[in-house]
Amino acid sequence: MAVKQTAGRRDLGDFAPKFAQLNDDVLFGEVWSREDKLSLRDRSIVTVVALLSQGLTDSSFQYHLMTAKKNGITKTEIAEILTHAAFYAGWPKAWAAFRMAKEVWKEEVEGDARQQHENAMVFPIGAPNDGFAQYFIGQSYLAPLSASQVGIFNVTFEPGCRNNWHVHHGDQGGGQILVCVAGRGYYQEEGKAAQELHPGDVVNIPAGVKHWHGAAPDSWFSHLAVEVPGKNCSNEWLEPVTDEVYSLLK
Ligand code: MN
């Protein structure tokens, strides 16, 4: 997808139309847009370090810091990038860059963590899962992805959030498949040890099995919930996963 840039034409379109066109159409429209060759995130790192090394900590540097944040660079990562670059580019240049980076990444840590989680997956977090809130401890979110043939929902859990013990009932099929897409979470069947879940993990939950799923205490977590077709399908919601049980998890 082409990166859209209009700053060249906006600021220099009348004065230097060729420069404006090269800036907007070639540098951004062609080079920055080669996402299949190098990600926007990586291009942001290259650009920030290249500008820093020249001591160009001006408004264009601020623009590139904001772009780096939008492209998924976290507060922790920019601090590490600038610290690393300081040894090669020069200590005072890093100081100047840090003053600007502090402003760009000053939002609350919680907002950053949620944004970072959303950036880590291709599916949206969706809306607060109010319809099922009574069966969850903590805040969860729901994004319907498929509403026909087979129901598929992206379910996101904030750190510490988990659903109650429950059973997916059904005949000739039924049950649920979880496909983990981002963060770190847990799945537990009654009478068994909890199983840690990471992106790419798939859990097959047969109909009739009592279980719960949710986030790790210190991580956001998202899984797709696939409703396996069957006859007489229904969900039975049971008791919450107590702090005693949940606190045993790491
Ligand atoms: Mn379930």
Residues whose N, C-alpha, C, O or C-beta is under 5 A from the ligand:
A	BS01	MN	Q176
